[in-house]
Amino acid sequence: MPRKAKELSALAVSRLRADGRHAVGGADGLHLRVAGASRAWVLRAKVGARRCDIGLGPFPEVTLAEARDAAIDLRRQIRRGVDPLEERKQARLHHQTQRQPLVTFRSCAEKFVEMNQAGWKNTKHAAQWSATLKTYAFPTIGETAVAAVDTPALLAILQPIWTTKTETASRLRGRIEAVLDWARVQGFRDGDNPARWRGHLDKTLPPRRRVQGVTHHAALPYTEVAALIRELQARPGTSARALEFSILCASRSGEVRGALWDEFDLEAAIWTIPADRMKAGKEHRVPLSPQANQLLRSLPRFDKEPHVFGAPRGGPLSDMSLTAVLKRMGQTDITQHGFRSTFRDWAGETTNYAREVIEHALAHQLKDKAEAAYQRGDLLQKRTALMKDWADFCTRKPTPD
């Protein structure tokens, strides 16, 4: 028998502030889900063969007693063979049909592009967004009520192109996910997003990196990175140190090659990259692992050279300098940028760090608009631990056979 959760008091529930899911007892599967400033009731239950989360409303608008009563009632319905989520979906569709014009996926997508294009880098990006949806999504779900877009519909769109146009399919999935998230915030749909990747579509579609014929920045398997670091550390030269530093920090080549000494606070172990040197145009703080910090302290400094990794004749290293190191090592089938994929694979497959922590470490913008709204900080403390674990993994000693 599964252990029952301790029955918390209303006062104890009101004090739950840490992000995550908190069992409150009093009804099997009842949790308070906390995400930033948002707190909401969720009933985790098995409906038929699937396990799902059923929203019960926000806290404190819905009290603990009300949430427990609702959870107990829903469990009674489930035991009678009722699917509460399906009933909600049908009721919502009926309400939309009776009370308001049909809100289609197409209309939501067009409104989403209209509202967001001002914040995009250029008009070309907006055109690409629209073209992708018009070509692949609208023929299947364009005139479907946005509330009715479900997983089978998504798979009907993605599966035919997932292995032949993987990059396009991946972007398409992300764009559909963003539109559906927007529609949920606007009140046009509820429930989980059927286009989400982690914990959902990743169970049906193969990861991009494993789809044959897809072109990515060639990456080294993370199981081999420690051996490469050991070989790299045995090589002299500024380019070798720059490559090693870029791997330890999971940074882009241009960020490392353009690094200036005054961007670093070695005592605080922080590298602050200004916005004008970042791809996203936003200042980025990189926590320095002890290994990365020691590498910097070992480098010579020259009075008239502000660059950390300066070229022999002054100025930054060339854009091919790090690639040249890999070629001299016989690593002709991988790229410097591929080590960012190596880092992501390692973090996603072997650690328990949250996706947003990993994405922040890579200086990626969060695609989930609702998630990004909650993450106003840069998660520096969590990223500090992540980068230390990564550096420890990269510099671990070989195990004897």
For each residue, the residues with C-beta under 8 A, 3 or more apart:
1:
2:
3:
4: 25 28
5: 23 24 25 30
6: 23 25
7: 24 25 26
8: 12 13 24 25 26 64
9: 12 13
10: 13 14 63 64 65
11: 14 15
12: 8 9 15 16
13: 8 9 10 16 22 24 32 59 64
14: 10 11 60
15: 11 12
16: 12 13 22 32 34 39
17: 34
18: 22 34
19: 34 35 36
20: 33 34
21: 31 32 33 34 42
22: 13 16 18 31 32 33 34
23: 5 6 30 31
24: 5 7 8 13 30 31 32 64 67
25: 4 5 6 7 8 30
26: 7 8 30 64 68 71
27: 30 43 67 68 71 72 75
28: 4 45 71 75
29: 43 44 45 71 75
30: 5 23 24 25 26 27 41 42 43 56 67 68 71
31: 21 22 23 24 41 42 43 44
32: 13 16 21 22 24 39 40 41 42 59
33: 20 21 22 39 40 41 42
34: 16 17 18 19 20 21 22 38 39
35: 19 38 39 374
36: 19 374 375
37: 374
38: 34 35 58 374
39: 16 32 33 34 35 58 59 60
40: 32 33 55 56 57 58 59
41: 30 31 32 33 55 56 57 58 59 62 67 70 71
42: 21 30 31 32 33 53 54 55 56
43: 27 29 30 31 53 54 56 70 71 74 75
44: 29 31 51 52 53 54
45: 28 29 51 52 54 74 75 78
46: 49 50 51 52 78
47: 50 51 52 78 83 84 85
48: 83
49: 46
50: 46 47
51: 44 45 46 47
52: 44 45 46 47 85 192
53: 42 43 44 192
54: 42 43 44 45 74 84 85
55: 40 41 42 190 191
56: 30 40 41 42 43 62 67 70 71
57: 40 41 61 62 66 67 70
58: 38 39 40 41 61 62
59: 13 32 39 40 41 62 63 64 67
60: 14 39 63
61: 57 58
62: 41 56 57 58 59 66 67 70
63: 10 59 60 66 67
64: 8 10 13 24 26 59 67 68
65: 10 68 69
66: 57 62 63 69 70
67: 24 27 30 41 56 57 59 62 63 64 70 71
68: 26 27 30 64 65 71 72
69: 65 66 72 73
70: 41 43 56 57 62 66 67 73 74
71: 26 27 28 29 30 41 43 56 67 68 74 75
72: 27 68 69 75 76
73: 69 70 76 77
74: 43 45 54 70 71 77 78 84
75: 27 28 29 43 45 71 72 78 79
76: 72 73 79 80
77: 73 74 80 82 84
78: 45 46 47 74 75 81 82 83 84
79: 75 76
80: 76 77
81: 78
82: 77 78 87
83: 47 48 78 86 87
84: 47 54 74 77 78 87 88
85: 47 52 54 88 89 191
86: 83 89 90
87: 82 83 84 90 91
88: 84 85 91 92 190 191
89: 85 86 92 93 147 148 191
90: 86 87 93 94
91: 87 88 94 95
92: 88 89 95 96 147 189 190
93: 89 90 96 97 145 147 148
94: 90 91 97 98
95: 91 92 98 99 100
96: 92 93 99 100 102 103 145 147
97: 93 94 102
98: 94 95
99: 95 96
100: 95 96 103
101:
102: 96 97 145
103: 96 100 107 108 145 146 147 183 188
104: 107 108 142 143 144 145 146
105: 108 109 137 138 141 142 143 144 145 146 149 179 183
106: 109 110 138 142 143
107: 103 104 110 111 146
108: 103 104 105 111 112 146 179 180 182 183 186 188
109: 105 106 112 113 130 133 137 138 179
110: 106 107 113 114 130
111: 107 108 114 115 182
112: 108 109 115 116 178 179 182
113: 109 110 116 117 126 129 130
114: 110 111 117
115: 111 112 182
116: 112 113 119 120
117: 113 114 120 123 125 126 129
118:
119: 116
120: 116 117 125 126
121: 125
122: 125 126
123: 117 126 127
124: 127 128
125: 117 120 121 122 128 129
126: 113 117 120 122 123 129 130
127: 123 124 130 131
128: 124 125 131 132
129: 113 117 125 126 132 133 175
130: 109 110 113 126 127 133 134
131: 127 128 134 135
132: 128 129 135 136 137 168 171 172 175
133: 109 129 130 136 137 138 172 175 176 179
134: 130 131 137 138
135: 131 132 138
136: 132 133 139 140 157 161 168 169 172
137: 105 109 132 133 134 140 141 142 157 172 175 176
138: 105 106 109 133 134 135 141 142
139: 136 142
140: 136 137 144 153 156 157
141: 105 137 138 144 149 153 157
142: 104 105 106 137 138 139
143: 104 105 106
144: 104 105 140 141 148 149 153
145: 93 96 102 103 104 105 148 149
146: 103 104 105 107 108 149 179 180 183 188 189
147: 89 92 93 96 103 183 188 189 190
148: 89 93 144 145
149: 105 141 144 145 146 153 154 176 180 189 194
150: 153 154 194
151: 154 155 194 200 201
152: 155 156
153: 140 141 144 149 150 156 157 194
154: 149 150 151 157 158 173 176 194 195 201
155: 151 152 158 159 201 204 205
156: 140 152 153 159 160
157: 136 137 140 141 153 154 160 172 176
158: 154 155 161 162 169 172 173 201 205
159: 155 156 162 205
160: 156 157 164
161: 136 158 164 165 166 168 169 172
162: 158 159 165 166 169 205 206 211
163: 166 206 211 212 213
164: 160 161 213
165: 161 162 168 169
166: 161 162 163 169 170 208 211 213 214
167: 170 171 208 214 215
168: 132 136 161 165 171 172
169: 136 158 161 162 165 166 172 173
170: 166 167 173 174 208
171: 132 167 168 174 175
172: 132 133 136 137 157 158 161 168 169 175 176
173: 154 158 169 170 176 177 195 197 201
174: 170 171 177 178 195 367
175: 129 132 133 137 171 172 178 179
176: 133 137 149 154 157 172 173 179 180 195
177: 173 174 180 181 193 195 196 197 367 368
178: 112 174 175 181 182 367 368 369
179: 105 108 109 112 133 146 175 176 182 183
180: 108 146 149 176 177 183 184 189 193 194 195
181: 177 178 184 185 193 368 369 370
182: 108 111 112 115 178 179 185 186 369
183: 103 105 108 146 147 179 180 186 188 189
184: 180 181 187 188 189 190 191 193 370
185: 181 182 369 370
186: 108 182 183
187: 184
188: 103 108 146 147 183 184
189: 92 146 147 149 180 183 184
190: 55 88 92 147 184
191: 55 85 88 89 184
192: 52 53 196 200
193: 177 180 181 184 196
194: 149 150 151 153 154 180 200
195: 154 173 174 176 177 180 201
196: 177 192 193 199 200 201
197: 173 177 200 201 202
198: 202 355
199: 196 202 203
200: 151 192 194 196 197 203
201: 151 154 155 158 173 195 196 197 204 205
202: 197 198 199 205 207
203: 199 200
204: 155 201
205: 155 158 159 162 201 202
206: 162 163 210 211
207: 202 210 211
208: 166 167 170 211 214 216
209: 214 216 219 341 345
210: 206 207
211: 162 163 166 206 207 208 214
212: 163
213: 163 164 166
214: 166 167 208 209 211
215: 167
216: 208 209 219 338 341
217: 335 337 338 340 341
218: 333 334 335 338
219: 209 216 334 335 338 339 341 342 345
220: 224 225 228 331 334 338 339 342
221: 224 225 342 345
222: 225 342 343 345 346 349 350 393
223:
224: 220 221 227 228
225: 220 221 222 228 229 247 339 342 346 393 394
226: 229 230 393 394 395 396 398
227: 224 230 231 398
228: 220 224 225 231 232 329 331
229: 225 226 232 233 244 247 394 395
230: 226 227 233 234 398
231: 227 228 234 235 329
232: 228 229 235 240 243 244 247 325 329
233: 229 230 244
234: 230 231
235: 231 232 240 325 328 329
236: 240
237: 240 241 325
238: 241 242 309 310 311 312 317
239: 242 243 309 317 321 322 324 325
240: 232 235 236 237 243 244 325
241: 237 238 244 245 295 299 309
242: 238 239 245 246 256 257 309 317 321 322
243: 232 239 240 246 247 322 325 326 336
244: 229 232 233 240 241 247 248 295
245: 241 242 248 249 251 256 292 295 296 309
246: 242 243 249 250 251 252 253 255 256 322 336 339
247: 225 229 232 243 244 250 339 342 343 394
248: 244 245 289 291 292 295 387 390 391 394
249: 245 246 256 271 286 288 289 292 387
250: 246 247 339 340 343 344 361 362 387 390
251: 245 246 255 256 286 340
252: 246 255 256 279 337 340 363
253: 246 256 257 319 322 336 337
254: 257 258 277 319
255: 246 251 252 258 259 273 277 278
256: 242 245 246 249 251 252 253 259 309 322
257: 242 253 254 307 309 316 317 318 319 321 322
258: 254 255 277 307 316
259: 255 256 263 264 271 273 307 308 309
260: 263 306 307 308
261: 264 301 306 307 308
262: 306
263: 259 260 271 272 273 274
264: 259 261 270 271 272 288 296 308
265: 268 269 270 271 272
266: 269 288 293 296 297
267:
268: 265
269: 265 266 287 288 289 290 293 384
270: 264 265 285 286 287 288
271: 249 259 263 264 265 285 286 288
272: 263 264 265 283 284 285 286
273: 255 259 263 277 278 283 284 285 286
274: 263 277 278 283
275: 278 281 282 283
276: 281
277: 254 255 258 273 274
278: 255 273 274 275 281 282 283 284 363
279: 252 363
280: 284 363 364 365
281: 275 276 278
282: 275 278
283: 272 273 274 275 278
284: 272 273 278 280 363 378
285: 270 271 272 273 378 380
286: 249 251 270 271 272 273 387
287: 269 270 380 383 384 387 388
288: 249 264 266 269 270 271 292 293 296 387
289: 248 249 269 292 293 387 388 390 391 392
290: 269 293 294 388 391
291: 248 294 295 391 392 394 395
292: 245 248 249 288 289 295 296 387 391
293: 266 269 288 289 290 296 297
294: 290 291 297 298
295: 241 244 245 248 291 292 298 299
296: 245 264 266 288 292 293 299 308
297: 266 293 294
298: 294 295
299: 241 295 296 308 309
300:
301: 261 305
302: 305 310
303:
304: 314
305: 301 302 310 314
306: 260 261 262
307: 257 258 259 260 261 310 311 315 316
308: 259 260 261 264 296 299
309: 238 239 241 242 245 256 257 259 299 316 317
310: 238 302 305 307 314 315 316 317
311: 238 307 314 315 316 317 318 321
312: 238
313:
314: 304 305 310 311
315: 307 310 311
316: 257 258 307 309 310 311
317: 238 239 242 257 309 310 311 321 322
318: 257 311 321
319: 253 254 257
320: 323 324
321: 239 242 257 311 317 318 324 325
322: 239 242 243 246 253 256 257 317 325 326 336
323: 320 326 327 335 336
324: 239 320 321 327 328
325: 232 235 237 239 240 243 321 322 328 329
326: 243 322 323 329 331 332 334 335 336
327: 323 324 330 331 332
328: 235 324 325
329: 228 231 232 235 325 326
330: 327
331: 220 228 326 327 334
332: 326 327
333: 218
334: 218 219 220 326 331 338 339
335: 217 218 219 323 326 338
336: 243 246 253 322 323 326 339
337: 217 252 253 340 341
338: 216 217 218 219 220 334 335 341 342
339: 219 220 225 246 247 250 334 336 342 343
340: 217 250 251 252 337 343 344 362
341: 209 216 217 219 337 338 344 345
342: 219 220 221 222 225 247 338 339 345 346
343: 222 247 250 339 340 346 347 361 362 390
344: 250 340 341 347 348 358 362
345: 209 219 221 222 341 342 348 349
346: 222 225 342 343 349 350 351 390 393
347: 343 344 350 351 353 358 361 386 390
348: 344 345 351 355 358
349: 222 345 346
350: 222 346 347
351: 346 347 348 386 389
352:
353: 347 357 358 382 386
354: 357 358 382
355: 198 348 358 359
356: 359 360 366 371 375 379
357: 353 354 360 361 379 382 383 386
358: 344 347 348 353 354 355 361 362 386
359: 355 356 362 364 366
360: 356 357 363 364 375 378 379 383
361: 250 343 347 357 358 383 386 387
362: 250 340 343 344 358 359
363: 252 278 279 280 284 360
364: 280 359 360
365: 280 372
366: 356 359 371 372 375
367: 174 177 178 372
368: 177 178 181 371 372
369: 178 181 182 185 372 373
370: 181 184 185 373 374
371: 356 366 368 374 375
372: 365 366 367 368 369 375
373: 369 370 376
374: 35 36 37 38 370 371
375: 36 356 360 366 371 372 379
376: 373
377: 380
378: 284 285 360 383
379: 356 357 360 375 382 383
380: 285 287 377 383 384
381: 384 385
382: 353 354 357 379 385 386
383: 287 357 360 361 378 379 380 386 387
384: 269 287 380 381 387 388
385: 381 382 388 389
386: 347 351 353 357 358 361 382 383 389 390
387: 248 249 250 286 287 288 289 292 361 383 384 390 391
388: 287 289 290 384 385 391 392
389: 351 385 386 392 393
390: 248 250 289 343 346 347 386 387 393 394
391: 248 289 290 291 292 387 388 394 395
392: 289 291 388 389 395 396
393: 222 225 226 346 389 390 396
394: 225 226 229 247 248 291 390 391
395: 226 229 291 391 392
396: 226 392 393
397:
398: 226 227 230
399:
400:
401:
